[in-house]
Amino acid sequence: MNYGDELRREIMSEGVTPLIGVFDMFSASVAAKHYDGLFVSGFGFAASHYGLPDIGFIAWPDIVAFVQRLRLAFPGRHLLVDIDDGYVDAEVACHVVEQLEMIGASGVILEDQQRPRRCGHVDGKRILPLPEYLEKLDMVLRTRRDLVVVARTDATDEDEILVRAQALAETDADVVLVDGVRSVDWIHRVRSVIGGKPLLFNQIAGGKSPRISLPELTELGVDVAIYSTPCLFAAQSAMDAALLELKGADGRLPEMTPGTVGVKESIELLERNISRHHRPNGREMAPAPA
């Protein structure tokens, strides 16, 4: 399967392609039950793998190893990977792109931030000079074979946002992302300067962007929507609630009721990731009864 072309066809089809942010193999297992596209979120991976905020701690070999495990478990899912600024150096960015394409990633997002980097929805971001970013992006585009490349700007100045969005749209990148876009009006403005280039919208709870449904995004001319952190934030909330309940019950586990997860339900979810349950076309088969 050519994963880059599969994602590219999906992006060019009618409607918005949703990609769900995952932070570990278990969150990916849950997300894959509901969606065909997964997003390897830098925010989530930094939190899960290192227990640190998303400010530049991620080492590229860790991301590559994670994506390799994802592809083995989910051969039929789109995998878009956040590679931040390409791990600073353009040569490193190209090396990572080659590695990710070799192991079956569908696409990458490359941003124009400079170190120290920040989550796209917080204050304090700094960006590279546009020519420097475009040179790095061009090297990545010449390195990839079929991998989808999303060109991302983290500009916050209003004039600079539009200048950069237009410049990114004029490259051979497949998709443009303006991160932290602040309103529906700004989606219109970005769409007006990028022409027919596919547009990606990033939604994150508590972030700077408005909450918009997929049908509404379709009307706005958006082609891809990434949801960076719903699994991570839900896990944090649910774990807090479960442990407070356990503490309040003096260590007695809650009674199993319909819809709750126990040993059986968890094992059934994970068994689907075993390679022998995957069809040749990449789709999963139900595991044999125990």
C-alpha positions in Angstrom: 0.0 0.0 0.0 1.2 3.5 -0.8 0.3 5.3 2.3 1.1 8.8 1.1 -1.1 8.5 -2.0 -3.9 6.9 0.1 -4.0 9.9 2.4 -3.7 12.3 -0.6 -6.7 10.8 -2.3 -8.6 11.0 1.0 -7.7 14.7 1.3 -8.8 15.5 -2.2 -12.1 13.7 -1.8 -15.3 15.5 -0.9 -15.7 16.7 2.7 -13.2 17.1 5.6 -10.8 14.3 6.5 -10.6 14.0 10.4 -7.4 12.8 12.0 -7.5 12.0 15.7 -4.5 12.7 17.9 -3.0 9.8 19.7 -0.3 9.7 22.3 0.5 6.0 22.8 -0.5 2.6 21.5 -3.5 2.3 23.8 -5.0 5.6 22.8 -4.4 4.7 19.2 -6.2 1.4 19.7 -9.3 3.2 21.0 -9.2 5.9 18.3 -8.8 3.3 15.5 -12.2 1.8 16.6 -13.9 5.1 15.6 -11.8 6.8 12.9 -9.7 5.9 9.8 -7.1 8.6 10.4 -4.7 9.0 13.3 -2.5 12.0 14.1 0.8 11.5 16.0 0.5 14.6 18.1 3.7 16.2 19.4 1.8 17.6 22.4 0.5 14.1 23.3 3.8 12.3 22.6 5.8 14.7 24.8 3.3 14.3 27.6 3.1 10.5 27.3 6.7 9.5 26.4 8.5 12.0 28.5 6.0 13.5 31.0 7.1 16.9 29.7 5.4 19.9 27.9 5.6 20.2 24.2 8.5 22.7 24.0 11.2 20.7 22.1 12.1 17.7 24.2 11.1 15.1 21.6 14.0 13.2 20.0 13.4 12.0 16.5 14.3 8.3 17.0 11.6 8.1 19.6 9.0 9.4 17.1 10.2 7.0 14.4 10.0 4.0 16.8 6.5 5.0 17.8 5.3 5.3 14.3 6.8 2.0 13.4 4.7 0.3 16.2 1.6 2.2 15.1 2.0 1.0 11.5 2.4 -2.6 12.5 -0.7 -2.5 14.6 -2.9 -0.3 12.3 -2.0 -1.2 8.7 -5.2 0.3 7.3 -5.1 3.7 9.0 -3.8 7.0 7.8 -0.9 8.2 10.0 0.0 11.9 9.9 3.0 12.7 12.0 3.9 15.9 13.7 7.7 16.4 13.3 7.8 19.9 14.8 10.5 22.0 13.2 12.2 18.9 11.7 14.3 18.6 14.9 16.0 21.9 14.2 18.3 21.1 11.3 17.2 20.6 7.7 19.4 17.6 7.2 17.9 16.0 10.2 14.4 16.8 8.9 15.2 15.1 5.6 16.6 12.0 7.4 13.5 11.7 9.6 11.2 12.1 6.5 13.1 9.2 4.8 12.8 7.0 7.9 9.1 7.7 8.4 8.3 7.1 4.7 10.2 3.8 4.8 8.2 2.5 7.8 4.8 3.5 6.4 3.9 7.0 7.6 1.2 8.7 5.5 2.4 12.3 6.0 4.2 14.8 8.1 3.7 18.3 9.4 6.7 20.7 9.3 6.4 24.0 11.2 8.3 27.3 10.8 9.0 27.8 14.5 12.5 28.4 15.9 13.7 27.1 19.3 12.6 27.2 22.0 9.4 26.0 20.3 5.9 26.1 21.8 2.5 24.4 21.3 0.8 26.2 18.4 -2.0 27.4 20.7 0.0 29.2 23.4 1.8 32.5 23.5 5.5 33.1 23.1 6.0 31.4 19.7 8.9 32.6 17.5 9.3 31.9 13.8 12.1 31.4 11.5 12.8 33.9 8.7 10.6 32.9 5.8 13.5 32.2 3.4 15.1 29.9 6.0 11.9 27.9 6.5 11.2 27.7 2.8 14.7 26.3 2.2 14.1 23.6 4.8 10.7 22.8 3.4 12.1 22.6 -0.1 14.7 20.1 1.1 12.0 18.0 2.7 9.8 18.1 -0.4 12.7 17.0 -2.6 13.5 14.2 -0.2 10.0 12.7 0.1 8.8 10.3 -2.6 5.0 10.0 -2.0 4.7 11.2 1.6 2.1 13.9 2.2 3.8 17.1 3.5 1.8 19.7 5.4 3.5 23.1 5.5 2.7 24.9 8.8 3.1 28.5 9.9 2.9 29.6 13.5 3.0 33.3 12.6 0.8 35.5 14.9 1.1 38.9 13.2 -1.9 39.4 11.0 0.0 40.6 7.9 2.7 37.9 8.4 0.0 35.1 8.6 -1.3 35.9 5.2 2.2 36.5 3.6 3.3 33.1 4.9 0.1 31.2 4.0 0.4 32.5 0.4 4.1 31.6 0.3 3.5 28.1 1.6 0.7 27.6 -0.9 3.0 28.4 -3.7 5.4 25.5 -2.8 4.9 21.8 -3.7 3.6 21.1 -0.2 0.4 19.2 -0.3 -1.5 21.0 2.5 -1.2 24.4 4.3 -1.8 24.8 8.1 -2.0 28.1 9.9 -1.9 27.0 13.5 -3.8 28.8 16.2 -6.2 30.4 13.7 -8.4 32.6 15.9 -11.8 32.9 14.2 -14.0 31.8 11.3 -13.2 35.1 9.6 -9.5 34.1 9.7 -10.2 30.8 8.0 -11.9 32.7 5.2 -8.9 35.0 4.9 -6.4 32.2 4.8 -8.5 30.3 2.3 -8.6 33.5 0.1 -4.8 33.7 -0.2 -3.9 30.0 -0.7 -6.1 29.4 -3.7 -7.0 25.8 -4.4 -4.3 24.3 -2.0 -5.8 22.0 0.6 -6.2 23.6 4.0 -5.8 21.9 7.4 -7.5 23.2 10.6 -6.2 22.2 14.1 -8.7 22.0 16.9 -7.5 21.7 20.5 -9.5 22.0 23.7 -8.8 25.3 25.4 -6.8 26.5 22.5 -7.0 29.7 20.4 -9.2 28.3 17.6 -13.0 28.1 17.7 -14.9 24.9 18.1 -16.2 24.0 14.6 -18.0 20.9 13.3 -16.9 19.0 10.3 -19.9 20.1 8.1 -19.1 23.7 9.1 -15.5 23.2 8.2 -16.5 21.8 4.8 -18.5 25.0 4.1 -15.5 27.1 5.1 -13.3 25.3 2.5 -11.3 23.2 5.0 -10.0 19.8 3.7 -8.4 18.3 6.8 -9.1 18.6 10.5 -6.7 17.3 13.2 -7.8 16.8 16.7 -4.6 16.9 18.6 -5.6 16.1 22.2 -9.1 14.7 22.8 -7.7 11.3 23.8 -5.0 12.8 26.1 -7.3 15.2 27.9 -10.1 12.6 28.2 -7.5 10.2 29.7 -6.4 12.8 32.2 -9.9 13.6 33.3 -11.0 10.0 33.5 -7.9 8.9 35.5 -8.4 11.7 37.9 -12.0 10.8 38.4 -11.3 7.1 38.8 -8.6 7.6 41.4 -10.7 10.0 43.4 -13.5 7.5 43.4 -11.1 4.7 44.5 -9.7 6.9 47.2 -13.2 7.9 48.4 -14.2 4.2 48.5 -11.1 3.3 50.7 -9.6 1.2 47.9 -12.7 -0.8 46.9 -13.0 -1.1 43.1 -16.3 0.1 41.7 -18.8 -2.6 40.6 -18.7 -3.6 37.0 -21.8 -2.3 35.1 -22.8 -2.4 31.4 -20.5 -0.1 29.4 -17.6 -0.2 31.8 -14.2 -1.6 30.9 -12.6 -4.5 32.7 -10.0 -7.2 31.9 -12.1 -8.9 29.2 -12.9 -5.6 27.3 -9.4 -4.4 27.4 -7.9 -7.6 26.1 -10.4 -7.7 23.3 -9.4 -4.3 22.2 -5.7 -5.1 22.2 -6.0 -8.5 20.5 -7.1 -6.7 17.3 -3.6 -5.2 17.0 -1.9 -8.6 16.6 -0.5 -8.9 13.1 -2.1 -12.3 12.3 -5.5 -10.6 12.6 -4.8 -8.2 9.7 -6.0 -8.9 6.2 -3.7 -8.4 3.3 -5.5 -5.2 2.4 -4.6 -3.7 5.7 -8.0 -4.0 7.3 -8.4 -5.7 10.7 -10.3 -9.0 11.3 -12.0 -9.8 14.5 -9.8 -12.1 16.7 -10.9 -15.7 17.1 -13.1 -16.4 20.2 -11.3 -17.2 23.3 
